[in-house]
């Protein structure tokens, strides 16, 4: 067979920090390059060393594991930087998917670059991209918003920032909060097309598609189990209107003072801050009356 049909041989892994994407469910969704790096690594940084240990064991790799998360990160950062200065190969992995995406690590990358260390991204599995591909919704422009806030009031304020954003929205949520979150999304963003993706790449992978009102009414989504990614279509019309400005302002005033709410919505809607501030004062006055 022609040589071009074969995968290229592995390259030597040079010293530096490697941000290594790992499978989000199916263990076969790891790249050959990721395995090359993990095999060569002096140390593997992991959000949960037990989870990383299972991944390494699946590929018969035995490596020194160090915990790196929001709590332990600052404590071991000097040690990591010294290891990089000594010419070691450091691999960072997350529990699932691409590190730094809704996971700790950006400070490590920043400090490593400041110290003159080489940083290499090793791309691979991503729940965000997998959900977009599965959703059947527009993918030419999207915005990843991370996890939704736990409480309804904070969630509605958070969502109000996206009322006129022309991109498809991607968010993470848990099963127990899914129904409440879908209800809040419907009330703030309107009845858009959406998709609830569950257990991506795993045995029981599912995708529920429909309008937000249909998804809210779906008994299968009352309290599903597993990891969930929400994909929400952009608004049918992205032009700001008086109605959605008033609704967004009402929600913002539940959490912020009039001046702060006006500042945020001015940037969001492209309207004068003083005008929105005056609206906020009038709204507050009516509420007191």
N, C-alpha and C positions, 0 to 999 in steps of 0.2 A: 504494500500500500504506500502511496506517496507520503513522505515525511510530514507534509503540511497538515495531514489529517490527525496527527498526534498532538496532544497537549505539549507545550514547551516544557523543557526540564526546569526544575525549581532553581531559582537564583539563590546565591548565598545571602543570608539575612544579615544586614549590617547593623551596627549598634544604633540604638535610638528607642523612642517610644512609639509603639504600634497600637492603634485604636482598632480592635478586632471585632467585627460583627459576628455574632453567634446565632444559631437557629432560634426561631421564636416558637417552635413546637416540634417539627419534624427534624430529628437529629441529622438527617442526610442533607439538610439545607446549610451545609458549611462549605466554604470554598477551599480548593486545594491550596491557595495562597495562605488562607487563615491557618490551615494545618501546618504549613511550612513554618510560619511565624511561631505558633505555639510550640512546635517541636524544638525550635532553636532558642526559645525564650529562657533567660536566666530566672526571671520572676514573672508570675502572672498576677495582675491586680484584679480583684473580683469584688463586686458588690456583696455577694454572698459566696463565701468560699466553698460551702457545701454544694451549691448549685454548680459552680465552676468545676468542682472536683468530679461530679458525675459526668460532665461533658468531657473532661480530659480522660476519664476512665473509659468512656465509650470509644475513644480512639487510642487507648493503651498509652497514654502520655502521663508521666509522673513529673510534676513540676512544683517548685516552691510557690505557695499561694499566700498572698497578702491581702487582707481586707482593705478595700478602698471604697468608702461611701461618705455620706454627708457628715457622719460623726467621726470616723477614723481618718478621713482624708488629710486634715490639717496636721495630725500627729505624725503621720508617716511620710508627709511630703518631703521633708529634708532628706530622709533616707532614700527616697526614690530619686531625687535630684542628684544625690551623691552617687548612686548606682549608675545613673546616666553619665555623669562626669567620668566615672571609671570605665566607661565603654561597654556597659552591659546592654542586653536586649530586654526591654520591658514591654510586656503585652498587657493591655487593659481590656477586659471583657465585661459585659453587663450580664444580668441574669438571662436576658433574652433580647435579641436584636442588636441594633447598633449603639454602642456606648455614646454617652453625652446627649442622646435624644431622649429628653425627659428623664435623664439619669445623671448622676454626678460625673464630673470629669473635666469640665471646661477649664476650671482653674488649674488643674494639673497640666493641661495642654498649654495654657498661657504661660505658666511658670517655666515649663520645660523649654518653650521657645525663647523666653527671656534669657534662660541660662545657656542658650546656644545649642541645645540638643535637637537632633532631627526628630520630626514627628511624621509618622506615616499612617494614613487612613487605609484600613483593609476593609473594603465595602462588602456587604452581604445582605442578610435578611433584615427586613424592616416591616413592622406591623403596619406602619403608615402607608407605605407603598403597596403592600399586599392588599390592604383594605380598599385603596383607591382602584386598584386593578379589578377587584371583585365587585365593586359597587355598581358599575355601569353608569356612574355620574361623570360630569366633565372633569378631565384631568389636566387640561392645559394650564390651569392656574389653581393652586390650592394653598390653604393656610393650615398649619398644624398648631392647635391651641392647647395641647397637653391634656391633663386631667381637669375635669370640671370641678368647681368648688363643691364642698360637702353640703352646705346649707342653701335652701331655696333662694333666700334674699340675695346672698352673695352670688349665687349662680346666675340669677336674672341680671344683676348688674354686670357681671362678667360677659354674659351673652349680648348685652346691649351694645357692646363695642363692635359687634359684627353684623348689625342689622342691615347695613348698606354695603358691606364688603363684597366685592364682585367675585370672590374666589369660592371654590368648594371648600367646606370646612371639615377638618378631621380632628376628632377628640377621643380621648380615652375615658371609659367609665367602668364602674363595677356593677355586677349583676343586681345586688340589693338596691342600688340607687337608680337603676336604669329607667324604671317607669316614671319616677318623679322627675328625672332629668329630661326625659322626652316630653313630658307635660310642660315643663318650664321652657324648653326650646321652642315648642309649638306656640306658647303664649308670647314669646319675645320675637322670634324670627318669622312667625307665620307658617302657613301650611305648605312647606316645601317638600320636594322629593328627598328621600333619605334612605340610608341603608345601615342596618345594624349587623356588623360582622362579629361573629363569635368563634372562639377557638381556632383562629387562623392557622392553617397548615397541619392541624391535629386531626385525629380520627373523626371527631364529631363537628368538623367545621360547618358552619351554617351562615347564610346571608339572608336576612329578612329585608325585602325592599318594599317601598310604598311611600305614600305621603306621611307626614309626621302624625296626622290625625289617625290614619290607619294603623300606624305602628303603636300609638298610645293605646288603641283599642284591642291590640292583638294579645290574647291571653298567654301566648307562648313567650311574650316579652315582659310579663308581669314581674318576674324575679328569676331570670335565667342564671345558670351557673357558667363559670368560665371567664376568660379574658374577653373584653368587648372593645371594639373600635366603632365609633359612630362616624359616618360620612354623610354630610348634609349639603344638598345642592345650593348653588348661589341663588340670590333673589332673582326673580324674573325681571324686575326692573331695579337697576342700581341707583337711580336718581333719588336723592333725599327728598322726602316730602314732609309737610307740616305734621302729618299724622305720626310718622315714625319718629320724628324729632321729639314730639311731645311725649310719646311713650318711652323713648330712651331717657328723656330728662326725668320723667316720673320715677323710673327705676333707679337712675343714678342718685336722685335725692334721698332714696332710702338708705344710702350708704355714705354719701358725701355732702359736705356743705355746698351751698349754691355756687360759690366762687370756684371750688374745685370741680364741681359737676360741669360748670360752664366751660372751664378750661379744657376738659377732656372732650366734651361734645363739639366744641369749636373745631378742634383738630379733626375729629371724626367726620363731621358734616361739611367742613369747609365754609362755615358761617361765622359772622362776627361774634367774638366772645361776649361783648357788652349786650348784644341782642339776646343771647341765650341766658346770660346772667339776669337780665330783666324778666325774662320768662320764668326763670327759676324763683325769683322773688315773688312774682305774682302767684305762682303755683303754691308756694309756701303760705302766702297770705290767705288764699282761698281755703287751704287745709285748716288753718287756725280758725277761720271764720265759721 
